Amino acid sequence: MLNYFAEKKFMVNYQTRILNMCRLIDSFGKKILLALAISCPALVLGAGLNWPTNQLLPTFSAPAAVLDVVDVSSASSAEIDLFASLQGIVNRTQPQIACVSSTDGEGKLTWLNLHNLSYNLTNGYNLILKYRSYLNGVVVTDPSQPDTLNLATTIAGVSNVLICDPILLATLTNAPYNLPIGEDLRGRFTTKYQVYGYLYTNYWPSCTHRICSGLYTDLHGNLRDYLVAVKAAVVWLDPGTLNFSDKSALAPFFNDMTANKSIYLGWWPSEGNGLNYIAGYGIPVLASDWYRNGSVFSGVTQPINVPDIPPPPPLENKVYVALILSDGDNIQYMQHVLKMRWNTSARGTIPLGWTVTPMAADMDPMLFNHYWNTATTNDCLVSGPSGAGYTHMQNWSSANMAGFAKISDPYLQRTGLRIITVWDDVTTGVAQAFATNCPTLLGLTDQNENNGTRVDLGLRTILLTVGYSSDVSYFTNKIISAASGWNGTAPVFIIAQADTWNLQPSDMVTVANALTALDPNKYKRRKRPTSRVVMLGKSPVDIQTALKLGKEVSGSCVPAAMHEIEQLVA
């Protein structure tokens, strides 16, 4: 049985590609074969995926009228991976299966309901029988070599086999399932480098080359259904400066990918190491490892309803402070923690900026619509790092930098985002790339903590007074310190960004109240709130407004507010 899949793999992949690349038409009662070719790896797709060249992520088919939903709240990790692989294989053609869990803090059925999807809760094993015709067998993982889970995830997508932990093997290979062993990974690898070398040699040629992914080897389910559906390679390697073996294992994958035409999903063992290394290849990153049901929600397509930006408020001689809750490079944050923060009673009581990823326009447009449709006049969505994906853009080549800004523009326009928070440095090259290629963009923020602002080719950048803090006292004191030199003759603009994993809207209310208590005249709230306005101490000004106000008073002001700055910069 060990070699069963090795012998069948080529023919299965060949037949799949032929079906995807061939077209039969009727002509005078005959079936004429118009094209017969094996697709190149970059075009490996499922029958139900639409993936234009100008779109970083594919769009799935519309979901079935009624979904089969598996509650994995009490499932074992082996079962979670089993059902995730089934979900990905089936949903590639049409989304028909979703997996939910009570471990999701926003509620296990919340997003199915908000996407207006009908569903029946059912047993995952029953679905193996229901969708048996989609399956070619199982791939058996080796628990003593954890990286075989990532290899098995890759094999599941390429070969339509279920991920099978050895504890499930007897169940799945006997009645009523009777699934053959496609490939048994047990006892074959002693290092992760052997695992990923085998993946590259044997399966990467059949994977899409538009996505590569990194997942923890102890992360079960979550993004795995999506990666199976799109036939992505899955690895877990840390390309740090001295991690020569990890870099050597990663390089062949990235060498086969195209700058600004491909993307890295999931996450890294080390954020800094990963972002700095992949910068050399011009490939953006979408933090998405804990994102659930991507193979379903990408098929719920609809235009994103962006509210109109109201006219900016009159400019006054005050200290304008924009407060931002941030982790918006991260689509699972939008799905989980942002939803929980959004539901708190403090949201909407003061102007706040919320970072989100423009890539949700591809992966889950309904997610975007939920936030825009339920935003108060005090809520403003802002692009998280750094546009169409997370990058350390200052480390990119000039050509790739300009290309990234260019591909970011349609995502910014579709989602109504007019401000980008850039991590880490807004160099002159970065600013000019965005200024040249993103005509609707109103401004940038620089992650490095400082007080200052500048304009490059008409595009304003404001340095964050607070870069990313989880301490309310530090947050407040930094704002007060930045405002202490204000002489009252011209407005001053300050942007402060909070770590939303540890702080929430009620903490931002605490900061606003502390500023008002110091000087109600300096930090005065307007009687009439500005739509989607950011906090100016106590005077609402959104990020977009702040950037525009900054333009009106030339370049002499300090970091502008980041909430309604859009308005004032336009």
C-alpha positions in Angstrom: 0.0 0.0 0.0 2.9 2.3 0.6 3.6 2.8 -3.1 -0.1 2.8 -4.2 -0.3 6.6 -4.2 3.1 7.1 -5.7 2.1 4.9 -8.6 -1.3 6.6 -9.0 -0.3 10.2 -8.3 0.8 11.2 -11.8 -2.3 9.8 -13.5 -4.6 11.5 -11.0 -2.9 14.8 -11.4 -2.8 14.4 -15.2 -6.5 13.7 -15.4 -7.4 16.6 -13.1 -5.3 19.0 -15.2 -6.8 17.7 -18.4 -10.3 18.3 -17.1 -9.3 21.9 -16.2 -7.5 22.7 -19.4 -9.7 21.0 -22.0 -12.9 22.0 -23.5 -15.3 19.9 -25.5 -17.9 21.5 -27.8 -20.6 20.1 -29.9 -20.1 20.7 -33.6 -22.4 19.0 -36.1 -23.3 16.4 -33.5 -19.7 15.5 -32.7 -17.6 16.2 -29.7 -14.5 17.9 -30.8 -11.5 18.2 -28.5 -10.3 21.8 -28.7 -7.4 21.7 -26.3 -5.4 19.1 -24.5 -2.6 20.3 -22.4 -1.1 20.0 -18.9 -1.4 23.3 -17.1 1.7 25.0 -15.8 1.9 25.0 -11.9 1.0 28.7 -11.6 -2.4 27.9 -13.1 -3.3 24.8 -11.1 -6.8 25.5 -10.1 -9.9 23.7 -8.9 -12.9 23.6 -11.1 -14.8 26.1 -9.0 -12.1 28.7 -8.5 -11.9 32.0 -10.4 -8.4 33.5 -10.2 -7.7 36.4 -12.5 -4.0 37.4 -12.9 -4.7 40.8 -11.3 -6.1 39.2 -8.1 -3.8 37.9 -5.4 -6.4 35.4 -4.1 -9.0 33.3 -5.9 -12.8 33.7 -5.7 -14.7 30.5 -5.0 -18.0 29.5 -6.5 -21.2 30.6 -4.8 -21.9 28.3 -1.8 -24.6 25.6 -2.0 -28.1 26.6 -1.0 -27.7 24.6 2.3 -24.3 23.9 3.8 -23.3 20.8 5.7 -21.8 22.1 8.9 -19.6 20.1 11.2 -19.2 21.3 14.9 -15.6 20.4 15.8 -15.8 21.9 19.3 -15.3 18.5 20.9 -13.4 16.8 18.1 -9.9 15.6 18.5 -7.1 17.3 16.7 -6.9 14.4 14.3 -10.6 14.7 13.4 -10.3 18.5 13.0 -7.6 18.0 10.3 -9.5 15.1 8.7 -12.7 17.2 8.3 -10.7 20.3 7.2 -9.1 18.3 4.4 -12.6 17.0 3.4 -13.9 20.5 3.4 -11.1 21.8 1.2 -11.4 19.0 -1.4 -15.2 19.3 -1.7 -15.3 23.1 -1.5 -12.8 23.6 -4.4 -15.6 22.7 -6.8 -18.4 24.4 -4.8 -18.5 25.4 -1.1 -20.7 22.8 0.6 -19.0 22.1 3.9 -18.2 24.4 6.9 -16.6 23.6 10.2 -17.4 25.6 13.3 -16.1 25.6 16.9 -17.1 27.1 20.2 -13.5 28.0 20.7 -14.1 31.1 18.5 -14.9 33.9 20.9 -17.3 35.7 18.6 -19.6 32.6 18.5 -19.3 29.5 16.4 -22.3 30.2 14.1 -21.9 34.0 14.1 -20.3 34.4 10.7 -22.4 31.8 8.9 -25.4 33.8 10.1 -23.9 37.1 9.1 -23.1 35.8 5.7 -26.8 34.8 5.4 -25.9 31.1 4.7 -28.4 28.3 5.4 -27.0 25.2 7.0 -27.6 21.9 8.6 -25.5 20.6 11.5 -24.3 17.1 10.8 -21.7 14.5 11.7 -18.4 14.8 9.9 -18.0 11.0 9.3 -21.4 11.0 7.6 -20.0 13.6 5.2 -17.1 11.3 4.2 -19.7 8.9 2.9 -21.8 11.6 1.3 -18.8 13.0 -0.6 -17.0 9.7 -1.1 -16.8 10.3 -4.9 -14.5 13.3 -4.3 -11.9 11.2 -2.5 -9.0 9.1 -3.7 -7.9 7.8 -0.3 -6.0 9.0 2.8 -2.5 10.3 3.5 -1.1 9.0 6.8 0.8 11.5 9.0 3.8 10.6 11.2 3.1 12.0 14.8 6.8 11.5 15.6 7.7 14.0 12.8 5.2 16.9 13.2 6.0 18.6 9.9 4.4 15.7 8.1 1.1 17.4 8.9 2.0 20.2 6.6 3.2 17.8 4.0 -0.1 15.9 4.3 -2.0 19.1 4.0 -0.2 19.7 0.7 -0.8 16.2 -0.5 -4.5 16.4 0.4 -4.9 19.3 -1.9 -3.0 18.0 -4.8 -4.3 14.4 -4.7 -7.8 14.7 -3.1 -6.9 12.5 -0.1 -7.9 13.0 3.5 -5.4 13.8 6.2 -5.3 10.7 8.4 -3.6 10.5 11.8 -2.6 6.9 12.5 -5.3 6.7 15.3 -8.0 7.1 12.6 -6.4 4.7 10.1 -8.3 1.6 11.1 -11.6 3.5 11.0 -11.1 5.1 7.6 -9.6 2.1 5.8 -12.4 -0.3 6.8 -16.2 -0.4 6.2 -18.1 1.7 5.7 -15.5 4.1 4.4 -13.0 1.7 2.8 -10.5 4.4 1.8 -7.2 3.2 0.4 -3.9 4.5 1.7 -2.6 6.9 -0.9 0.6 7.6 0.9 2.0 6.6 4.3 4.5 9.2 5.7 5.4 7.2 8.8 9.0 6.4 9.4 10.3 8.0 6.3 11.7 11.3 7.6 14.1 12.2 10.4 14.2 16.0 9.9 11.9 18.7 8.8 14.3 19.5 6.0 13.7 16.0 4.5 10.0 16.6 4.8 10.0 19.9 3.0 12.6 18.7 0.4 10.3 15.8 -0.4 7.4 18.2 -0.7 9.3 20.4 -3.1 10.5 17.6 -5.3 7.3 15.5 -5.4 4.4 17.9 -4.9 5.4 21.5 -5.5 5.2 21.0 -9.3 1.5 20.2 -8.9 0.8 23.0 -6.4 -0.2 26.6 -7.2 2.8 28.8 -7.3 0.7 31.9 -6.5 0.5 30.9 -2.8 2.9 29.4 -0.3 1.9 29.0 3.3 3.4 28.7 6.7 1.5 26.9 9.5 2.5 25.8 13.0 2.8 22.0 13.1 0.4 21.9 16.1 -2.2 24.1 14.5 -5.2 22.0 13.5 -8.0 23.0 11.1 -8.5 26.7 10.7 -6.7 27.8 7.4 -6.0 24.2 6.3 -9.3 23.9 4.4 -8.5 26.9 2.3 -5.0 25.7 1.6 -6.2 22.3 0.5 -8.8 23.9 -1.8 -6.3 26.1 -3.6 -3.6 23.4 -3.7 -1.0 25.4 -1.8 2.2 24.1 -0.4 2.4 24.3 3.5 5.7 24.7 5.3 7.0 25.9 8.7 10.5 27.4 8.4 12.2 30.3 10.1 14.5 32.2 7.7 16.5 34.1 10.4 19.9 35.5 9.6 21.8 32.4 11.0 19.1 29.9 10.1 20.9 28.8 7.0 19.2 25.4 6.7 15.7 26.9 7.0 16.6 29.6 4.4 18.0 27.0 2.1 14.8 24.9 2.4 12.5 28.0 1.7 14.5 29.5 -1.2 13.4 27.0 -3.9 9.8 27.7 -3.3 10.1 31.5 -3.4 12.4 31.3 -6.4 9.5 29.8 -8.3 7.1 32.5 -7.3 6.6 35.9 -9.0 7.0 39.2 -7.2 3.7 41.0 -6.6 1.8 38.1 -8.3 1.9 35.7 -5.4 1.4 35.8 -1.7 2.4 34.0 1.5 -0.5 33.0 3.8 -0.5 31.8 7.4 2.4 33.0 9.6 6.0 32.6 10.6 7.9 31.2 13.5 9.5 34.7 13.8 7.6 37.7 12.4 10.7 39.8 11.8 12.7 37.1 10.3 10.0 36.1 7.9 9.0 39.6 6.8 12.7 40.6 6.3 13.5 37.5 4.3 10.5 37.4 2.0 11.1 41.1 1.2 13.9 40.0 -1.0 11.4 38.2 -3.2 8.8 40.9 -3.4 6.1 38.7 -1.9 3.5 40.2 0.5 2.2 38.3 3.6 -1.4 37.8 4.8 -1.5 36.7 8.5 -4.3 34.2 8.3 -3.3 31.0 10.2 -6.3 31.1 12.5 -8.8 32.2 9.9 -11.7 29.7 9.5 -13.9 28.7 6.6 -12.0 30.6 3.9 -13.1 28.0 1.3 -16.7 29.0 2.1 -16.6 32.8 2.7 -14.6 33.6 -0.4 -17.6 32.4 -2.4 -20.0 34.9 -0.8 -19.1 37.7 -3.2 -20.7 41.1 -3.2 -19.7 44.7 -3.8 -18.3 46.4 -0.7 -20.6 49.2 0.5 -18.3 52.0 1.5 -20.0 54.9 3.2 -19.5 58.4 1.9 -16.9 60.6 3.7 -18.6 63.6 5.2 -17.1 67.1 4.8 -14.3 67.9 7.2 -14.9 70.0 10.3 -13.5 73.5 10.4 -9.8 73.6 11.3 -9.2 75.0 14.8 -6.1 75.7 16.9 -6.2 72.6 19.0 -4.3 69.4 19.6 -5.8 66.8 17.3 -5.3 63.2 18.5 -6.3 60.2 16.5 -6.6 56.9 18.5 -6.3 53.6 16.6 -6.8 50.0 17.7 -4.5 48.0 15.5 -3.7 44.5 14.3 -5.1 44.8 10.8 -2.5 43.0 8.9 -4.4 40.0 10.1 -7.6 38.6 8.6 -8.2 36.2 11.5 -8.2 39.3 13.8 -11.1 40.7 11.7 -12.9 37.4 12.0 -12.4 36.9 15.8 -11.0 39.6 18.1 -12.2 42.6 16.0 -15.7 41.2 16.1 -15.5 40.9 19.9 -14.1 44.5 20.2 -16.8 45.7 17.8 -19.6 44.4 20.0 -18.5 46.3 23.1 -20.7 49.1 24.4 -17.8 51.6 24.4 -17.4 51.4 20.6 -18.9 54.5 19.0 -18.7 56.7 22.1 -15.5 58.3 20.9 -13.8 58.5 17.5 -11.6 55.5 16.8 -9.6 54.1 13.9 -9.7 50.4 13.3 -7.0 48.7 11.1 -8.2 46.0 8.8 -6.6 44.2 5.8 -7.7 45.1 2.3 -7.1 41.5 1.3 -10.4 40.6 2.9 -11.8 42.0 -0.4 -10.7 38.7 -2.0 -11.0 36.3 0.9 -14.2 37.5 2.6 -15.9 40.6 1.1 -18.9 40.1 3.4 -16.6 40.5 6.4 -15.7 44.0 5.1 -19.4 44.8 4.5 -20.3 43.8 8.0 -17.9 46.4 9.5 -18.7 49.2 7.1 -22.5 48.6 7.4 -22.4 48.6 11.2 -19.9 51.4 11.7 -21.0 54.4 13.7 -20.1 58.0 12.7 -17.1 57.6 15.1 -15.7 54.4 13.5 -13.2 54.6 10.7 -11.5 51.6 9.0 -7.9 52.1 8.1 -5.6 49.7 6.2 -3.2 47.8 8.4 0.3 47.0 7.3 1.0 47.6 4.5 -1.7 47.7 1.9 -2.3 44.5 -0.2 -0.6 42.4 2.5 1.9 42.8 5.3 5.4 43.8 4.2 8.6 45.3 5.6 8.4 47.4 2.5 11.5 49.4 3.3 13.6 46.3 2.5 12.0 45.8 -1.0 13.7 46.7 -4.2 12.5 49.9 -5.9 10.9 48.0 -8.7 9.1 45.6 -6.4 8.1 48.5 -4.1 6.4 50.3 -6.9 4.7 47.1 -8.1 3.4 46.4 -4.6 1.9 49.9 -4.3 0.3 49.5 -7.8 -1.4 46.2 -6.8 -2.5 47.7 -3.5 -4.5 50.5 -5.2 -7.4 48.5 -6.5 -7.8 46.8 -3.1 -7.8 50.2 -1.4 -10.4 51.5 -3.8 -12.6 48.4 -3.5 -12.6 48.6 0.3 -12.8 52.3 0.8 -9.5 52.5 2.7 -7.7 55.8 2.3 -5.0 55.5 5.0 -2.2 52.9 5.3 -0.4 52.1 8.5 3.1 51.2 7.4 5.3 48.8 9.5 8.1 49.6 10.0 9.6 52.5 8.1 8.1 55.0 5.6 11.2 55.7 3.6 11.2 58.3 0.9 11.0 55.4 -1.6 8.1 53.8 0.1 6.2 57.1 0.3 6.8 58.0 -3.3 5.8 54.5 -4.5 2.4 55.0 -2.8 2.1 58.6 -3.9 2.7 57.6 -7.5 0.6 54.5 -7.7 -2.3 55.1 -5.3 -4.3 58.2 -6.4 -7.1 57.8 -3.8 -4.7 57.3 -0.9 -4.7 60.3 1.6 -1.9 59.5 3.9 0.5 57.1 5.6 1.6 56.5 9.2 5.1 55.5 10.1 5.4 52.8 12.8 8.5 54.2 14.5 7.6 56.2 17.5 8.3 59.9 17.1 6.6 63.2 16.4 6.7 64.6 12.9 5.2 64.8 9.5 6.3 65.2 5.9 4.9 65.3 2.4 6.3 63.2 -0.5 4.9 64.0 -4.0 1.8 65.4 -2.3 1.2 62.4 0.1 1.5 63.1 3.8 3.2 60.8 6.2 2.7 61.1 10.0 5.0 59.4 12.5 3.1 57.6 15.3 3.5 59.2 18.7 2.6 55.8 20.1 3.6 53.0 17.8 1.9 49.9 19.3 1.3 50.0 23.0 -0.7 47.8 25.4 -0.2 50.1 28.4 -2.8 52.8 29.0 -0.5 54.9 31.2 2.3 54.9 28.7 -0.2 55.6 25.9 -1.6 58.6 27.7 1.7 60.0 28.9 3.2 59.9 25.4 0.3 61.9 24.0 0.6 64.5 26.8 4.3 64.7 26.2 3.9 65.2 22.5 1.3 68.0 23.1 3.3 69.7 25.8 5.2 72.0 23.4 2.0 73.3 21.7 2.0 77.1 21.7 -1.6 77.6 20.6 -0.8 79.4 17.3 -1.5 76.4 15.0 -3.1 73.0 15.2 -1.0 70.0 16.2 -1.8 66.5 15.0 -0.9 63.4 17.0 -1.7 59.7 16.1 -1.4 57.0 18.8 -1.9 53.3 18.0 -2.9 50.7 20.6 -2.3 46.9 20.6 -5.8 45.6 20.3 -5.0 42.2 21.6 -4.5 43.8 25.0 -6.5 47.1 24.8 -10.1 47.8 23.6 -12.5 50.7 23.1 -13.1 51.2 26.9 -9.3 51.7 27.3 -9.4 54.3 24.6 -12.3 56.1 26.4 -10.0 56.1 29.5 -7.3 57.8 27.5 -9.7 60.4 26.1 -11.1 61.2 29.5 -7.6 61.6 30.9 -6.7 64.1 28.2 -9.9 66.1 28.8 -9.3 66.3 32.5 -6.0 67.9 31.9 -7.2 70.7 29.7 -10.8 70.8 28.4 -10.0 73.7 26.1 -6.9 72.1 24.6 -8.7 68.8 24.1 -12.2 69.9 23.5 -14.9 67.6 22.0 -17.0 69.1 19.3 -20.7 69.4 19.9 -21.5 67.9 16.5 -19.5 64.7 15.9 -17.8 64.3 12.6 -18.6 61.1 10.7 -16.0 58.5 11.1 -13.9 61.0 13.1 -10.8 60.3 15.1 -10.1 61.5 18.6 -8.5 64.9 19.0 -8.0 64.5 22.7 -11.6 65.5 23.2 -12.3 66.9 19.8 -13.3 64.3 17.3 -11.2 64.3 14.2 -10.8 61.2 12.2 -7.6 60.0 10.7 -8.5 61.1 7.3 -9.5 64.5 8.6 -6.2 64.8 10.5 -4.1 64.2 7.4 -6.1 66.8 5.5 -5.9 69.3 8.3 -2.2 68.7 8.2 -2.1 69.8 4.6 -4.0 72.9 5.3 -1.5 74.1 7.9 1.5 73.1 5.7 4.2 70.9 7.1 4.6 72.5 10.5 2.3 70.2 12.5 3.0 67.1 14.6 1.6 63.7 13.7 -2.0 64.1 12.5 -5.0 62.3 13.9 -5.5 59.0 12.1 -9.2 58.6 12.0 -10.9 61.0 9.7 -7.7 62.2 8.2 -9.1 60.9 5.0 -11.5 63.8 4.7 -9.1 66.5 5.4 -6.4 65.2 3.1 -8.7 64.8 0.1 
